[in-house]
Amino acid sequence: MTGLFAAHVGNINAGKTLIWQRYNVLLAANTLLLGFVATRIPTRPLHGLCYCALGVALCCCWFVVSLAGWNHNLRYVQIASRFAWDQTKLGTSMDPNPLSKSYFPAVQRVWGVDGWKRDAIFVGAMIVILLFALAHISLFLGRTI
């Protein structure tokens, strides 16, 4: 049982690492594209529109990949929260599972109907994606107007 729990915790940790690796790759890609577009003046408005569309599409991909990673990781947390050990054999009245149902309601509140508003890291990550999309759009509009 402990080995299986450890496997789930390993998946949770690997999932969190993967979320941030993907996030950083897409952050770097957006930064490079934005820097490229900001230092070059497109010769035709169509070129500027293509750069803007590429940047916004990259931001949409970034958003979808990030959201999917967070949701996938939450499923592993939900699974790991179900593991229970007999406290009488352990000699303690505390639940030894840090992801147990006694702790899990806090996670459920975060990911409830309006719970995403309570997770500052998730909201901050999504705001950065939105700011990059707005930067791509404003750079295009600034060049064409």
ABEGO torsion letter per residue (X at the ends): XAAAAAAAAAAAAAAAAAAAAAAAAAAAAAAAAAAAAAABBBABAAAAAAAAAAAAAAAAAAAAAAAAAAAAAAAAAAAAAABBBBAAAAGBABBABAABAAAAAAAAAAABAAAAAABAAAAAAAAAAAAAAAAAAAAAAAAAX
